[in-house]
Amino acid sequence: MTEEKQHAYYREAGAQFAPAIARLARAMERDGDKARDLEQDIHCELFRSFARFEGQCALKTWVYRVAHNVAAEHRLRESRRRPTVSLEETDELPSLGSGERAAAEGHAVARAQEMIRQLPTLDAQVMLLWLEGESARDISEVTGLASGTVATRIHRLKTALADQFGPPDHQEIIR
Amino acid sequence: MTQAPFNFWTRENSDANFSEPGACRARSTRFEKSIRRRNLLEYAAGALVVVVFGALAVFFAGEGEWALSATVAMTVAAAIFVVSKLHRDGSAQARSPEASCKDHLRSQLVRQRDLLRGVPTWYLAPFVPGLVGFYLGVTANVAEVQGWAAALEGVWFKFVATAAFFVFVGWLNLHTARKLDREIAALDRA
């Protein structure tokens, strides 16, 4: 791997995934300064990782795996071991306060982020990837969960999020 | 990519960019930095134990108190063992952040669990011979002058308090390790 290639992969990843990684960092970390720090940690880990990238998987899979794993380490380090509610264990996600549909988009984003913080790490990763519009197959490849498990979790997410935010803007077909 | 289910989500941070690669060259992640910070604190504490107890060992040897000197030297040896163990097993592991999320999370949890589970044996136990020997030596010295009853009366509470502290630290670490075990089991079921 030449340094030129490493930079090229990094630029390409930045062009495609910088917004998704910013959203991931802000969803995993409530504190603004720490979220920006986490975002930069992910950028740097990605840059270093591209020295090892030989096309073993799709660029998207690589980027999401590195990003989500750095975020998971951040969660572990922060030791936020407050009780979590798994998507598999419940039909109803933890209450986020008001049950009404958010009128302001900022409020809806904040509530979605809070929901992500209340989920166990793997469920949070599934939810984030689904919100980004990734297919069940791609989510399975990134997380290492079986496709069936991902499909089940997405189904539960859809139900829970429809209750919280109304029906999705787009009825995705789970592949 | 399929279409995102909620546009309010994907509209956020749409103007975000990556950091310049130059800013990344020397930067460690917060996770790695926190592990290094923790290890440095442990090294500093270990160095303090070595210096203070090493000086005590020399002092007791100078006074002809060979038994006490040996027990204090055991504590120095224990501190050196613990710090070297921490350096070998507790430093940031070789990173493979491109592994699947499930595998990566599991390896992090297993590593933490194993380290915590071993605390009674690799962190606490090495200090026990030196501490017990020290209490015995001091008690024997007092007993020579005041008798065993008075000597034991003066030492039993301190000894029990030290033992209770060790038991508590061991229990706390094993309790956290058991919680991590449950998290690992949940991951394996996923």
Interface residues (C-beta under 8 A of the other chain):
Chain A: H7 Y10 R11 A13 G14 A18 P19 I21 A22 R23 R26 D37 L38 E39 Q40 D41 H43 C44 E45 L46 F47 R48 S49 R52 F53 Q56 K60 W62 R65 V66 H68 N69 V70 A72 E73 H74 L76 R77 R81 S86 E88 E105 A108 V109 A112 P120 T121 L122 Q125 W130 L131 E132 G133 E134 S135 D138 E141 V142 T143 G144 L145 T149 K158 L161 F165 P168 D169 H170 E172 I173 R175
Chain B: M1 T2 Q3 A4 P5 F6 N7 F8 W9 T10 R11 E12 N13 S14 D15 A16 N17 F18 S19 P21 A23 C24 R27 T29 R30 F31 S34 R95 P97 E98 A99 S100 C101 K102 D103 H104 L105 Q108 L109 Q112 K179 A186 L187 A190
